[in-house]
Amino acid sequence: MRGKKLLLLVGLTLILTACQGSQKEEPKTSIRIGISLYRGDDTFINNIRSVVEEKAKEYERESGIKVTLDIQDAKGSQNTQNSQVERFIALGCDVLCINPVDRMDASLIIDRAMTAGVPVVFFNRQPVEEDMNRWDRLYYIGVDARETAVLQGRMVVDLYRKQPDAVDRNGDGVVSYVLLEGESSHQDSLIRTEWSIQTLKDGGVPIEKITGGIANWERSQASALMEQWLLACPDIIELVVSNNDDMALGAIDALERAGIADVNVIGIDGTTPGMEALKSGKLLGTVSANKELYGSAIVGLAVSCGLGEELPEEYPLEEGTYYWTPQEILVRDSAQGEGIEEN
């Protein structure tokens, strides 16, 4: 008798277990995304942040899934960013979106995320390949730095071929330039510097470097450097090649203080103040990433990862990891008509 009762109890347990196992997991009705910015006062990052916030609200309206964005500013400190990541994980964030302070030092972030099983979407500052290869739930969204640089160089090459005296302002057969570089450790700064200048050379523009310096992406630092160069090399500089728009605007600030209006300045990023300078004729040109797509990709990839869904097909990943945002050249004449010179 006891044996029959035992068999009956075991049978009931198996049935209940099977029933519980067959129940479908309730779909999520909310998602929490932890976002850490390397510096909240960076103009380009602020532009991307605005798009991300807009796209998150748009997704929430369309899907009915509540999206909570926890956005933090690391203020240029990797230790601060590491602490922010630990906080995000402790708060139960479903996915992390990280704009790394130090692209060479993303290992601790990855360690914490892997341990907690929380996927990470890096953006704008690309971690080294060895780190990105550590886990199949790590992603990167950015622009192809070499493509950016080639496009920047091409805007000057095209102008020189159409109108040489618009680039060689003093008509001596050589275009004298200065170079404003971003952070020395940032992969985009290194690649932009190399390939922008190489494109000018390959395009047949006769260039001569006067000087250059690192302004760490900052307008004020670039302005100070440009002021020094104008004092040391008056009436020589014809072209300013800048790794980003903010530094280009810093150069323009110095040129305006010196009362100089015939130096061409080119930037990268297509930031809001950069576009204003373009439309007013102060900036010759810039290379702009499609910020709508950039921000949409961050939100789309993050939401899919956080909800455990298939990754969105509209953002094809290279090697299953990298999404490269399209870019375009914008030059002074077309910008004044709100047009695009070329893709």
C-alpha positions in Angstrom: 0.0 0.0 0.0 2.8 2.4 1.0 4.5 1.5 -2.3 1.4 2.5 -4.3 1.2 5.8 -2.4 4.8 6.5 -3.1 4.4 5.8 -6.8 1.3 8.0 -6.9 3.3 10.8 -5.2 6.2 10.5 -7.6 3.8 10.5 -10.5 2.0 13.6 -9.4 5.4 15.4 -8.8 6.4 14.5 -12.4 3.1 15.8 -13.8 3.4 19.1 -11.9 7.0 19.5 -13.0 6.1 18.8 -16.6 3.2 21.3 -16.4 5.5 24.0 -14.9 8.1 23.4 -17.5 5.6 23.7 -20.3 4.5 27.2 -19.1 5.8 29.9 -21.3 7.9 32.6 -19.7 6.0 35.9 -19.4 7.2 38.4 -21.9 9.0 41.5 -20.5 7.0 44.7 -20.2 10.0 46.9 -19.3 13.7 47.2 -20.0 16.4 49.1 -18.1 19.4 50.3 -20.1 22.6 51.6 -18.3 24.5 54.2 -20.3 27.9 55.5 -19.4 29.4 58.4 -21.4 33.1 59.0 -21.4 32.4 62.8 -21.1 29.0 64.4 -20.9 30.3 67.7 -22.3 31.6 66.3 -25.6 29.5 67.9 -28.4 29.3 64.8 -30.6 28.4 62.5 -27.7 25.7 65.0 -26.7 24.3 64.9 -30.2 24.2 61.1 -30.1 22.7 61.1 -26.6 19.8 63.3 -27.8 19.0 60.8 -30.6 19.2 57.8 -28.2 16.7 59.5 -25.8 14.4 60.3 -28.7 14.6 56.8 -30.2 14.0 55.2 -26.8 10.8 57.2 -26.3 9.8 56.3 -29.9 10.3 52.6 -29.2 8.4 52.8 -26.0 5.4 54.4 -27.8 5.4 51.9 -30.6 6.0 48.7 -28.6 4.3 49.4 -25.3 7.4 48.3 -23.5 8.6 50.7 -20.8 12.2 51.8 -21.5 14.3 53.3 -18.6 17.5 55.0 -19.5 20.0 55.4 -16.7 22.6 57.8 -18.2 25.8 58.7 -16.3 28.8 60.9 -17.1 32.1 59.3 -16.3 33.8 62.8 -16.6 36.9 61.3 -18.3 37.7 58.8 -15.4 37.9 55.1 -16.1 37.6 54.3 -12.4 34.3 56.3 -12.3 33.0 54.5 -15.3 33.9 51.1 -13.8 31.9 52.1 -10.7 29.0 53.1 -12.8 29.0 49.8 -14.5 29.0 48.0 -11.2 26.0 50.1 -10.1 24.1 49.4 -13.3 24.5 45.7 -12.8 23.5 46.0 -9.1 20.4 47.8 -10.2 19.5 45.0 -12.5 20.1 46.7 -15.9 19.2 44.4 -18.7 21.9 45.7 -21.0 24.8 48.2 -20.9 25.7 50.9 -23.5 29.2 52.1 -22.8 31.2 54.9 -24.4 34.6 53.9 -22.9 36.9 56.4 -21.3 39.9 54.3 -22.1 39.4 52.0 -25.1 42.5 50.1 -24.0 41.1 49.3 -20.6 37.7 47.9 -21.1 38.6 44.5 -19.6 37.1 45.2 -16.1 33.8 46.3 -17.7 33.7 43.1 -19.7 34.6 41.0 -16.7 31.7 42.4 -14.7 29.2 42.1 -17.5 30.2 38.5 -18.3 29.9 37.5 -14.7 26.4 39.0 -14.5 25.4 37.8 -17.9 24.6 41.4 -19.1 25.3 42.2 -22.8 27.3 45.3 -23.6 26.9 47.6 -26.6 30.1 49.8 -26.8 29.9 52.9 -29.0 32.1 55.7 -30.4 35.3 54.6 -28.7 36.2 51.1 -29.9 37.7 48.6 -27.4 40.7 46.6 -28.7 39.9 43.5 -30.8 41.2 41.1 -28.1 38.7 42.4 -25.6 35.8 42.4 -28.1 36.6 38.7 -29.0 36.2 37.6 -25.3 32.4 37.1 -25.4 29.7 36.8 -28.0 27.5 39.3 -26.3 29.7 42.3 -26.9 28.9 44.7 -29.7 30.3 48.0 -31.1 28.6 50.8 -32.9 30.7 53.6 -34.5 32.0 54.9 -37.8 34.8 53.5 -40.0 37.7 55.9 -39.0 39.6 55.3 -42.3 36.5 56.0 -44.3 36.0 59.2 -42.3 39.5 60.4 -43.0 39.4 59.6 -46.7 36.1 61.6 -47.0 37.7 64.5 -45.2 40.7 64.5 -47.5 38.5 64.2 -50.6 36.6 67.4 -49.9 39.8 69.3 -50.2 41.0 67.3 -53.2 37.8 67.9 -55.1 37.9 71.7 -54.3 41.6 71.8 -55.4 40.8 70.1 -58.7 38.0 72.5 -59.4 39.5 75.7 -58.1 43.2 75.4 -57.1 43.4 79.0 -55.9 40.6 78.4 -53.4 43.0 76.0 -51.6 46.4 77.4 -52.5 45.4 80.9 -51.2 48.8 82.6 -51.8 49.3 81.0 -55.2 52.9 79.7 -54.4 52.1 76.2 -55.6 52.1 74.7 -52.1 49.2 74.3 -49.6 50.6 75.0 -46.2 48.6 73.3 -43.4 48.4 72.8 -39.7 47.0 69.7 -38.0 44.7 69.5 -34.9 44.6 66.0 -33.4 42.4 64.4 -30.8 43.5 62.2 -28.0 46.8 60.4 -28.7 45.4 57.1 -27.5 42.1 57.3 -29.5 42.0 55.0 -32.5 39.9 57.4 -34.5 42.4 60.3 -33.9 45.4 58.2 -35.1 43.6 56.9 -38.2 42.0 60.2 -39.1 45.3 61.9 -39.0 47.1 59.3 -41.2 44.5 58.8 -43.9 43.2 62.4 -44.3 46.7 63.6 -45.1 47.4 60.5 -47.2 44.3 61.2 -49.2 45.4 64.8 -49.9 48.8 63.5 -51.2 47.2 60.7 -53.3 44.7 63.3 -54.7 47.6 65.5 -56.0 47.2 68.4 -53.6 50.8 69.8 -53.1 50.8 70.1 -49.3 53.4 71.1 -46.7 52.9 70.7 -43.0 53.7 73.8 -40.9 53.0 72.3 -37.5 50.5 70.3 -35.5 49.4 69.5 -32.0 47.1 67.4 -29.8 44.0 69.3 -28.6 42.2 66.3 -27.1 39.0 67.0 -29.1 38.5 70.3 -27.2 37.6 73.7 -28.7 39.4 75.7 -26.1 42.7 73.7 -26.4 42.5 74.0 -30.2 41.9 77.7 -30.0 45.0 78.2 -27.8 47.2 76.1 -30.1 46.0 78.0 -33.2 46.6 81.3 -31.6 50.2 80.3 -30.9 50.7 79.1 -34.5 49.3 82.3 -36.0 51.8 84.3 -33.9 54.7 82.1 -34.9 53.7 81.7 -38.6 51.8 84.8 -39.7 50.5 84.8 -43.3 51.7 81.2 -44.0 48.8 78.9 -42.9 46.3 78.2 -45.7 44.5 75.1 -44.4 43.6 73.7 -40.9 42.9 70.0 -40.9 41.1 69.0 -37.7 40.2 65.6 -36.3 36.8 66.9 -35.2 34.4 69.9 -35.5 35.0 71.2 -32.0 38.7 71.6 -32.6 38.0 73.1 -36.0 35.7 75.7 -34.3 38.5 76.4 -31.8 40.8 77.2 -34.8 38.1 79.5 -36.3 37.8 81.3 -32.9 41.5 82.1 -33.0 41.4 83.1 -36.7 38.5 85.5 -35.9 40.4 87.1 -33.0 43.3 87.6 -35.3 41.1 89.1 -38.0 42.0 86.4 -40.6 39.3 85.2 -42.9 41.0 83.4 -45.8 42.1 80.2 -44.1 40.2 77.0 -45.0 39.2 74.9 -42.0 37.9 71.3 -42.2 36.4 69.2 -39.5 34.7 65.9 -38.7 31.4 64.9 -37.0 28.8 67.2 -38.4 27.9 68.4 -34.9 25.2 71.0 -34.3 27.6 73.9 -33.8 29.8 72.5 -36.7 26.8 72.7 -39.0 26.1 76.2 -37.9 29.6 77.2 -38.8 29.3 75.4 -42.1 26.1 77.3 -43.0 27.6 80.6 -42.0 30.6 80.0 -44.3 33.2 79.8 -41.5 33.9 76.1 -41.9 34.8 74.7 -45.3 33.5 71.2 -44.7 32.9 68.3 -42.4 32.2 64.6 -42.5 29.0 63.7 -40.8 27.8 60.3 -39.5 24.1 59.6 -39.9 23.2 60.4 -36.3 19.7 59.2 -36.7 21.0 55.8 -37.7 23.7 55.9 -35.1 21.3 56.5 -32.2 18.7 54.1 -33.7 21.3 51.4 -33.9 22.3 51.8 -30.2 18.7 51.6 -29.0 17.7 48.9 -31.5 20.7 46.6 -30.6 20.4 47.4 -26.8 16.7 46.6 -26.7 17.0 43.4 -28.7 19.9 42.2 -26.4 18.1 43.2 -23.2 14.8 41.5 -24.2 16.6 38.4 -25.5 15.3 38.9 -29.0 16.8 38.3 -32.4 19.1 41.2 -33.3 17.5 43.7 -35.7 18.3 43.0 -39.4 18.3 46.7 -40.3 21.7 47.1 -38.5 23.8 44.4 -40.1 26.8 43.5 -38.0 30.2 42.9 -39.5 31.7 39.7 -38.0 28.6 39.5 -35.8 29.9 42.3 -33.6 30.4 45.7 -35.4 27.9 48.1 -36.9 29.5 50.9 -39.0 27.3 54.0 -39.3 27.1 55.5 -42.8 28.8 58.9 -43.4 28.6 61.8 -45.8 30.6 64.8 -46.9 29.1 68.2 -46.2 30.8 71.3 -47.7 30.2 75.0 -47.4 28.2 75.7 -50.5 25.9 72.7 -50.2 25.5 73.2 -46.5 24.2 76.7 -47.1 21.5 75.1 -49.2 21.1 72.3 -46.7 22.3 69.8 -49.3 24.8 67.0 -49.4 27.8 67.2 -51.6 28.4 63.5 -51.9 28.3 60.2 -50.0 
